[in-house]
Amino acid sequence: KDFTPYIQKIIASEADAVITGNWGQDMTLLAKSAADSGLDIPILTFYGGSLGTVAALGEGAIGT
């Protein structure tokens, strides 16, 4: 799945944060698309610690 179109819509909306119920691979792909697109707002989710999510966020996950 490619979450880039969703991330671009979020960026265009000038949202203050993202709240998502994604988990597993979808959460990882969303996080990767967000990091790759330069999204610089909080992503709020219960599943942020899912396998691969922190690695997909890269440096953006430090301190969160």
PDB file of N, CA, C and O in Angstrom:
ATOM      1  N   LYS A   1       0.842  -1.176   0.000  1.00  0.00           N
ATOM      2  CA  LYS A   1       0.000   0.000   0.000  1.00  0.00           C
ATOM      3  C   LYS A   1       0.885   1.235   0.000  1.00  0.00           C
ATOM      4  O   LYS A   1       1.961   1.254   0.598  1.00  0.00           O
ATOM      5  N   ASP A   2       0.414   2.246  -0.672  1.00  0.00           N
ATOM      6  CA  ASP A   2       1.130   3.515  -0.725  1.00  0.00           C
ATOM      7  C   ASP A   2       0.310   4.566   0.021  1.00  0.00           C
ATOM      8  O   ASP A   2      -0.764   4.962  -0.431  1.00  0.00           O
ATOM      9  N   PHE A   3       0.819   5.008   1.150  1.00  0.00           N
ATOM     10  CA  PHE A   3       0.127   6.006   1.957  1.00  0.00           C
ATOM     11  C   PHE A   3       0.517   7.432   1.584  1.00  0.00           C
ATOM     12  O   PHE A   3       0.024   8.385   2.189  1.00  0.00           O
ATOM     13  N   THR A   4       1.393   7.589   0.600  1.00  0.00           N
ATOM     14  CA  THR A   4       1.862   8.923   0.210  1.00  0.00           C
ATOM     15  C   THR A   4       0.715   9.870  -0.145  1.00  0.00           C
ATOM     16  O   THR A   4       0.745  11.019   0.296  1.00  0.00           O
ATOM     17  N   PRO A   5      -0.294   9.452  -0.917  1.00  0.00           N
ATOM     18  CA  PRO A   5      -1.390  10.388  -1.224  1.00  0.00           C
ATOM     19  C   PRO A   5      -2.107  10.889   0.037  1.00  0.00           C
ATOM     20  O   PRO A   5      -2.523  12.047   0.093  1.00  0.00           O
ATOM     21  N   TYR A   6      -2.250  10.030   1.037  1.00  0.00           N
ATOM     22  CA  TYR A   6      -2.890  10.435   2.288  1.00  0.00           C
ATOM     23  C   TYR A   6      -2.010  11.430   3.041  1.00  0.00           C
ATOM     24  O   TYR A   6      -2.498  12.420   3.585  1.00  0.00           O
ATOM     25  N   ILE A   7      -0.714  11.155   3.064  1.00  0.00           N
ATOM     26  CA  ILE A   7       0.220  12.056   3.738  1.00  0.00           C
ATOM     27  C   ILE A   7       0.222  13.417   3.047  1.00  0.00           C
ATOM     28  O   ILE A   7       0.263  14.448   3.718  1.00  0.00           O
ATOM     29  N   GLN A   8       0.178  13.433   1.726  1.00  0.00           N
ATOM     30  CA  GLN A   8       0.149  14.704   0.998  1.00  0.00           C
ATOM     31  C   GLN A   8      -1.116  15.501   1.334  1.00  0.00           C
ATOM     32  O   GLN A   8      -1.066  16.725   1.461  1.00  0.00           O
ATOM     33  N   LYS A   9      -2.247  14.808   1.478  1.00  0.00           N
ATOM     34  CA  LYS A   9      -3.493  15.487   1.866  1.00  0.00           C
ATOM     35  C   LYS A   9      -3.389  16.045   3.284  1.00  0.00           C
ATOM     36  O   LYS A   9      -3.886  17.135   3.566  1.00  0.00           O
ATOM     37  N   ILE A  10      -2.745  15.295   4.170  1.00  0.00           N
ATOM     38  CA  ILE A  10      -2.555  15.772   5.544  1.00  0.00           C
ATOM     39  C   ILE A  10      -1.680  17.015   5.549  1.00  0.00           C
ATOM     40  O   ILE A  10      -1.989  17.993   6.229  1.00  0.00           O
ATOM     41  N   ILE A  11      -0.592  16.979   4.795  1.00  0.00           N
ATOM     42  CA  ILE A  11       0.300  18.139   4.705  1.00  0.00           C
ATOM     43  C   ILE A  11      -0.456  19.345   4.153  1.00  0.00           C
ATOM     44  O   ILE A  11      -0.350  20.449   4.688  1.00  0.00           O
ATOM     45  N   ALA A  12      -1.219  19.132   3.085  1.00  0.00           N
ATOM     46  CA  ALA A  12      -1.968  20.226   2.455  1.00  0.00           C
ATOM     47  C   ALA A  12      -3.021  20.812   3.394  1.00  0.00           C
ATOM     48  O   ALA A  12      -3.349  21.995   3.303  1.00  0.00           O
ATOM     49  N   SER A  13      -3.548  19.987   4.288  1.00  0.00           N
ATOM     50  CA  SER A  13      -4.590  20.461   5.205  1.00  0.00           C
ATOM     51  C   SER A  13      -4.041  21.308   6.347  1.00  0.00           C
ATOM     52  O   SER A  13      -4.802  21.954   7.068  1.00  0.00           O
ATOM     53  N   GLU A  14      -2.731  21.304   6.510  1.00  0.00           N
ATOM     54  CA  GLU A  14      -2.069  22.017   7.608  1.00  0.00           C
ATOM     55  C   GLU A  14      -2.577  21.547   8.971  1.00  0.00           C
ATOM     56  O   GLU A  14      -2.718  22.341   9.901  1.00  0.00           O
ATOM     57  N   ALA A  15      -2.849  20.251   9.074  1.00  0.00           N
ATOM     58  CA  ALA A  15      -3.307  19.662  10.336  1.00  0.00           C
ATOM     59  C   ALA A  15      -2.250  19.828  11.422  1.00  0.00           C
ATOM     60  O   ALA A  15      -1.057  19.930  11.135  1.00  0.00           O
ATOM     61  N   ASP A  16      -2.703  19.855  12.665  1.00  0.00           N
ATOM     62  CA  ASP A  16      -1.799  19.967  13.808  1.00  0.00           C
ATOM     63  C   ASP A  16      -1.286  18.607  14.270  1.00  0.00           C
ATOM     64  O   ASP A  16      -0.242  18.524  14.917  1.00  0.00           O
ATOM     65  N   ALA A  17      -2.018  17.537  13.938  1.00  0.00           N
ATOM     66  CA  ALA A  17      -1.644  16.185  14.354  1.00  0.00           C
ATOM     67  C   ALA A  17      -2.418  15.181  13.511  1.00  0.00           C
ATOM     68  O   ALA A  17      -3.388  15.529  12.839  1.00  0.00           O
ATOM     69  N   VAL A  18      -1.973  13.933  13.558  1.00  0.00           N
ATOM     70  CA  VAL A  18      -2.658  12.829  12.892  1.00  0.00           C
ATOM     71  C   VAL A  18      -3.061  11.833  13.974  1.00  0.00           C
ATOM     72  O   VAL A  18      -2.243  11.466  14.818  1.00  0.00           O
ATOM     73  N   ILE A  19      -4.309  11.398  13.952  1.00  0.00           N
ATOM     74  CA  ILE A  19      -4.775  10.339  14.840  1.00  0.00           C
ATOM     75  C   ILE A  19      -5.150   9.167  13.947  1.00  0.00           C
ATOM     76  O   ILE A  19      -5.976   9.306  13.044  1.00  0.00           O
ATOM     77  N   THR A  20      -4.541   8.009  14.200  1.00  0.00           N
ATOM     78  CA  THR A  20      -4.781   6.856  13.340  1.00  0.00           C
ATOM     79  C   THR A  20      -4.999   5.589  14.153  1.00  0.00           C
ATOM     80  O   THR A  20      -4.463   5.438  15.250  1.00  0.00           O
ATOM     81  N   GLY A  21      -5.780   4.699  13.607  1.00  0.00           N
ATOM     82  CA  GLY A  21      -5.995   3.384  14.191  1.00  0.00           C
ATOM     83  C   GLY A  21      -5.241   2.309  13.434  1.00  0.00           C
ATOM     84  O   GLY A  21      -5.428   1.118  13.686  1.00  0.00           O
ATOM     85  N   ASN A  22      -4.383   2.728  12.500  1.00  0.00           N
ATOM     86  CA  ASN A  22      -3.593   1.750  11.746  1.00  0.00           C
ATOM     87  C   ASN A  22      -2.707   0.953  12.692  1.00  0.00           C
ATOM     88  O   ASN A  22      -2.288   1.455  13.735  1.00  0.00           O
ATOM     89  N   TRP A  23      -2.425  -0.296  12.322  1.00  0.00           N
ATOM     90  CA  TRP A  23      -1.542  -1.139  13.113  1.00  0.00           C
ATOM     91  C   TRP A  23      -0.799  -2.081  12.181  1.00  0.00           C
ATOM     92  O   TRP A  23      -1.132  -2.186  11.000  1.00  0.00           O
ATOM     93  N   GLY A  24       0.197  -2.759  12.705  1.00  0.00           N
ATOM     94  CA  GLY A  24       0.963  -3.716  11.920  1.00  0.00           C
ATOM     95  C   GLY A  24       1.637  -3.064  10.728  1.00  0.00           C
ATOM     96  O   GLY A  24       2.176  -1.961  10.820  1.00  0.00           O
ATOM     97  N   GLN A  25       1.595  -3.770   9.605  1.00  0.00           N
ATOM     98  CA  GLN A  25       2.269  -3.289   8.403  1.00  0.00           C
ATOM     99  C   GLN A  25       1.696  -1.955   7.928  1.00  0.00           C
ATOM    100  O   GLN A  25       2.447  -1.104   7.451  1.00  0.00           O
ATOM    101  N   ASP A  26       0.390  -1.756   8.047  1.00  0.00           N
ATOM    102  CA  ASP A  26      -0.198  -0.477   7.624  1.00  0.00           C
ATOM    103  C   ASP A  26       0.355   0.683   8.451  1.00  0.00           C
ATOM    104  O   ASP A  26       0.612   1.759   7.912  1.00  0.00           O
ATOM    105  N   MET A  27       0.539   0.472   9.757  1.00  0.00           N
ATOM    106  CA  MET A  27       1.110   1.530  10.598  1.00  0.00           C
ATOM    107  C   MET A  27       2.543   1.812  10.188  1.00  0.00           C
ATOM    108  O   MET A  27       2.957   2.970  10.123  1.00  0.00           O
ATOM    109  N   THR A  28       3.299   0.765   9.911  1.00  0.00           N
ATOM    110  CA  THR A  28       4.687   0.934   9.476  1.00  0.00           C
ATOM    111  C   THR A  28       4.757   1.682   8.154  1.00  0.00           C
ATOM    112  O   THR A  28       5.588   2.577   7.994  1.00  0.00           O
ATOM    113  N   LEU A  29       3.900   1.331   7.211  1.00  0.00           N
ATOM    114  CA  LEU A  29       3.900   2.005   5.907  1.00  0.00           C
ATOM    115  C   LEU A  29       3.458   3.462   6.027  1.00  0.00           C
ATOM    116  O   LEU A  29       3.997   4.332   5.345  1.00  0.00           O
ATOM    117  N   LEU A  30       2.482   3.728   6.891  1.00  0.00           N
ATOM    118  CA  LEU A  30       2.057   5.109   7.129  1.00  0.00           C
ATOM    119  C   LEU A  30       3.209   5.914   7.723  1.00  0.00           C
ATOM    120  O   LEU A  30       3.473   7.036   7.291  1.00  0.00           O
ATOM    121  N   ALA A  31       3.891   5.344   8.711  1.00  0.00           N
ATOM    122  CA  ALA A  31       5.017   6.031   9.348  1.00  0.00           C
ATOM    123  C   ALA A  31       6.141   6.286   8.359  1.00  0.00           C
ATOM    124  O   ALA A  31       6.742   7.361   8.361  1.00  0.00           O
ATOM    125  N   LYS A  32       6.428   5.302   7.514  1.00  0.00           N
ATOM    126  CA  LYS A  32       7.487   5.467   6.514  1.00  0.00           C
ATOM    127  C   LYS A  32       7.119   6.565   5.523  1.00  0.00           C
ATOM    128  O   LYS A  32       7.957   7.406   5.197  1.00  0.00           O
ATOM    129  N   SER A  33       5.885   6.570   5.042  1.00  0.00           N
ATOM    130  CA  SER A  33       5.446   7.618   4.111  1.00  0.00           C
ATOM    131  C   SER A  33       5.512   8.990   4.767  1.00  0.00           C
ATOM    132  O   SER A  33       5.901   9.970   4.131  1.00  0.00           O
ATOM    133  N   ALA A  34       5.131   9.059   6.040  1.00  0.00           N
ATOM    134  CA  ALA A  34       5.181  10.333   6.762  1.00  0.00           C
ATOM    135  C   ALA A  34       6.615  10.830   6.869  1.00  0.00           C
ATOM    136  O   ALA A  34       6.889  12.002   6.610  1.00  0.00           O
ATOM    137  N   ALA A  35       7.528   9.947   7.248  1.00  0.00           N
ATOM    138  CA  ALA A  35       8.935  10.331   7.385  1.00  0.00           C
ATOM    139  C   ALA A  35       9.530  10.717   6.038  1.00  0.00           C
ATOM    140  O   ALA A  35      10.239  11.718   5.933  1.00  0.00           O
ATOM    141  N   ASP A  36       9.245   9.926   5.008  1.00  0.00           N
ATOM    142  CA  ASP A  36       9.786  10.199   3.667  1.00  0.00           C
ATOM    143  C   ASP A  36       9.258  11.506   3.089  1.00  0.00           C
ATOM    144  O   ASP A  36       9.942  12.167   2.308  1.00  0.00           O
ATOM    145  N   SER A  37       8.036  11.879   3.474  1.00  0.00           N
ATOM    146  CA  SER A  37       7.410  13.097   2.948  1.00  0.00           C
ATOM    147  C   SER A  37       7.734  14.332   3.779  1.00  0.00           C
ATOM    148  O   SER A  37       7.352  15.445   3.418  1.00  0.00           O
ATOM    149  N   GLY A  38       8.434  14.138   4.884  1.00  0.00           N
ATOM    150  CA  GLY A  38       8.797  15.270   5.727  1.00  0.00           C
ATOM    151  C   GLY A  38       7.677  15.756   6.636  1.00  0.00           C
ATOM    152  O   GLY A  38       7.713  16.891   7.111  1.00  0.00           O
ATOM    153  N   LEU A  39       6.681  14.907   6.881  1.00  0.00           N
ATOM    154  CA  LEU A  39       5.589  15.287   7.779  1.00  0.00           C
ATOM    155  C   LEU A  39       6.172  15.563   9.163  1.00  0.00           C
ATOM    156  O   LEU A  39       6.844  14.707   9.737  1.00  0.00           O
ATOM    157  N   ASP A  40       5.919  16.740   9.692  1.00  0.00           N
ATOM    158  CA  ASP A  40       6.540  17.162  10.946  1.00  0.00           C
ATOM    159  C   ASP A  40       5.487  17.555  11.979  1.00  0.00           C
ATOM    160  O   ASP A  40       5.547  18.634  12.569  1.00  0.00           O
ATOM    161  N   ILE A  41       4.518  16.655  12.188  1.00  0.00           N
ATOM    162  CA  ILE A  41       3.498  16.848  13.210  1.00  0.00           C
ATOM    163  C   ILE A  41       3.357  15.534  13.972  1.00  0.00           C
ATOM    164  O   ILE A  41       3.748  14.484  13.461  1.00  0.00           O
ATOM    165  N   PRO A  42       2.808  15.572  15.176  1.00  0.00           N
ATOM    166  CA  PRO A  42       2.643  14.339  15.939  1.00  0.00           C
ATOM    167  C   PRO A  42       1.709  13.355  15.235  1.00  0.00           C
ATOM    168  O   PRO A  42       0.706  13.748  14.638  1.00  0.00           O
ATOM    169  N   ILE A  43       2.056  12.071  15.315  1.00  0.00           N
ATOM    170  CA  ILE A  43       1.181  10.992  14.863  1.00  0.00           C
ATOM    171  C   ILE A  43       0.759  10.247  16.121  1.00  0.00           C
ATOM    172  O   ILE A  43       1.586   9.631  16.793  1.00  0.00           O
ATOM    173  N   LEU A  44      -0.515  10.305  16.432  1.00  0.00           N
ATOM    174  CA  LEU A  44      -1.043   9.701  17.651  1.00  0.00           C
ATOM    175  C   LEU A  44      -1.708   8.374  17.319  1.00  0.00           C
ATOM    176  O   LEU A  44      -2.613   8.311  16.487  1.00  0.00           O
ATOM    177  N   THR A  45      -1.248   7.316  17.979  1.00  0.00           N
ATOM    178  CA  THR A  45      -1.800   5.993  17.753  1.00  0.00           C
ATOM    179  C   THR A  45      -1.499   5.102  18.941  1.00  0.00           C
ATOM    180  O   THR A  45      -0.492   5.283  19.624  1.00  0.00           O
ATOM    181  N   PHE A  46      -2.351   4.167  19.178  1.00  0.00           N
ATOM    182  CA  PHE A  46      -2.131   3.176  20.222  1.00  0.00           C
ATOM    183  C   PHE A  46      -1.053   2.187  19.789  1.00  0.00           C
ATOM    184  O   PHE A  46      -0.422   1.542  20.627  1.00  0.00           O
ATOM    185  N   TYR A  47      -0.845   2.069  18.483  1.00  0.00           N
ATOM    186  CA  TYR A  47       0.020   1.035  17.926  1.00  0.00           C
ATOM    187  C   TYR A  47       1.388   1.544  17.495  1.00  0.00           C
ATOM    188  O   TYR A  47       2.028   0.919  16.650  1.00  0.00           O
ATOM    189  N   GLY A  48       1.854   2.657  18.046  1.00  0.00           N
ATOM    190  CA  GLY A  48       3.139   3.228  17.660  1.00  0.00           C
ATOM    191  C   GLY A  48       4.324   2.331  17.938  1.00  0.00           C
ATOM    192  O   GLY A  48       5.375   2.480  17.316  1.00  0.00           O
ATOM    193  N   GLY A  49       4.170   1.405  18.863  1.00  0.00           N
ATOM    194  CA  GLY A  49       5.259   0.488  19.184  1.00  0.00           C
ATOM    195  C   GLY A  49       5.221  -0.789  18.371  1.00  0.00           C
ATOM    196  O   GLY A  49       5.979  -1.717  18.654  1.00  0.00           O
ATOM    197  N   SER A  50       4.359  -0.861  17.368  1.00  0.00           N
ATOM    198  CA  SER A  50       4.274  -2.055  16.530  1.00  0.00           C
ATOM    199  C   SER A  50       5.606  -2.337  15.862  1.00  0.00           C
ATOM    200  O   SER A  50       6.375  -1.422  15.565  1.00  0.00           O
ATOM    201  N   LEU A  51       5.866  -3.600  15.635  1.00  0.00           N
ATOM    202  CA  LEU A  51       7.106  -4.035  15.009  1.00  0.00           C
ATOM    203  C   LEU A  51       7.365  -3.259  13.722  1.00  0.00           C
ATOM    204  O   LEU A  51       6.552  -3.291  12.799  1.00  0.00           O
ATOM    205  N   GLY A  52       8.486  -2.570  13.662  1.00  0.00           N
ATOM    206  CA  GLY A  52       8.896  -1.852  12.466  1.00  0.00           C
ATOM    207  C   GLY A  52       8.488  -0.392  12.417  1.00  0.00           C
ATOM    208  O   GLY A  52       9.032   0.367  11.615  1.00  0.00           O
ATOM    209  N   THR A  53       7.543   0.023  13.254  1.00  0.00           N
ATOM    210  CA  THR A  53       7.048   1.400  13.186  1.00  0.00           C
ATOM    211  C   THR A  53       8.109   2.413  13.582  1.00  0.00           C
ATOM    212  O   THR A  53       8.317   3.399  12.875  1.00  0.00           O
ATOM    213  N   VAL A  54       8.778   2.186  14.697  1.00  0.00           N
ATOM    214  CA  VAL A  54       9.798   3.133  15.161  1.00  0.00           C
ATOM    215  C   VAL A  54      10.932   3.221  14.151  1.00  0.00           C
ATOM    216  O   VAL A  54      11.423   4.314  13.866  1.00  0.00           O
ATOM    217  N   ALA A  55      11.353   2.085  13.607  1.00  0.00           N
ATOM    218  CA  ALA A  55      12.412   2.090  12.590  1.00  0.00           C
ATOM    219  C   ALA A  55      11.971   2.853  11.351  1.00  0.00           C
ATOM    220  O   ALA A  55      12.779   3.554  10.742  1.00  0.00           O
ATOM    221  N   ALA A  56      10.697   2.729  10.963  1.00  0.00           N
ATOM    222  CA  ALA A  56      10.195   3.433   9.780  1.00  0.00           C
ATOM    223  C   ALA A  56      10.184   4.941   9.993  1.00  0.00           C
ATOM    224  O   ALA A  56      10.390   5.702   9.047  1.00  0.00           O
ATOM    225  N   LEU A  57       9.947   5.378  11.225  1.00  0.00           N
ATOM    226  CA  LEU A  57       9.959   6.810  11.522  1.00  0.00           C
ATOM    227  C   LEU A  57      11.370   7.372  11.557  1.00  0.00           C
ATOM    228  O   LEU A  57      11.565   8.574  11.376  1.00  0.00           O
ATOM    229  N   GLY A  58      12.347   6.520  11.788  1.00  0.00           N
ATOM    230  CA  GLY A  58      13.742   6.957  11.792  1.00  0.00           C
ATOM    231  C   GLY A  58      14.011   7.968  12.889  1.00  0.00           C
ATOM    232  O   GLY A  58      13.528   7.825  14.011  1.00  0.00           O
ATOM    233  N   GLU A  59      14.780   8.985  12.561  1.00  0.00           N
ATOM    234  CA  GLU A  59      15.173  10.014  13.527  1.00  0.00           C
ATOM    235  C   GLU A  59      13.967  10.720  14.129  1.00  0.00           C
ATOM    236  O   GLU A  59      14.042  11.234  15.245  1.00  0.00           O
ATOM    237  N   GLY A  60      12.857  10.749  13.400  1.00  0.00           N
ATOM    238  CA  GLY A  60      11.665  11.422  13.894  1.00  0.00           C
ATOM    239  C   GLY A  60      11.051  10.764  15.114  1.00  0.00           C
ATOM    240  O   GLY A  60      10.253  11.385  15.816  1.00  0.00           O
ATOM    241  N   ALA A  61      11.412   9.516  15.377  1.00  0.00           N
ATOM    242  CA  ALA A  61      10.858   8.800  16.522  1.00  0.00           C
ATOM    243  C   ALA A  61      11.650   9.040  17.801  1.00  0.00           C
ATOM    244  O   ALA A  61      11.194   8.680  18.886  1.00  0.00           O
ATOM    245  N   ILE A  62      12.811   9.634  17.689  1.00  0.00           N
ATOM    246  CA  ILE A  62      13.655   9.852  18.862  1.00  0.00           C
ATOM    247  C   ILE A  62      12.983  10.832  19.809  1.00  0.00           C
ATOM    248  O   ILE A  62      12.573  11.923  19.411  1.00  0.00           O
ATOM    249  N   GLY A  63      12.879  10.429  21.062  1.00  0.00           N
ATOM    250  CA  GLY A  63      12.286  11.283  22.083  1.00  0.00           C
ATOM    251  C   GLY A  63      10.775  11.244  22.135  1.00  0.00           C
ATOM    252  O   GLY A  63      10.163  12.039  22.850  1.00  0.00           O
ATOM    253  N   THR A  64      10.158  10.335  21.391  1.00  0.00           N
ATOM    254  CA  THR A  64       8.697  10.261  21.398  1.00  0.00           C
ATOM    255  C   THR A  64       8.216   9.077  22.183  1.00  0.00           C
ATOM    256  O   THR A  64       7.010   8.859  22.295  1.00  0.00           O
TER     257      THR A  64
END
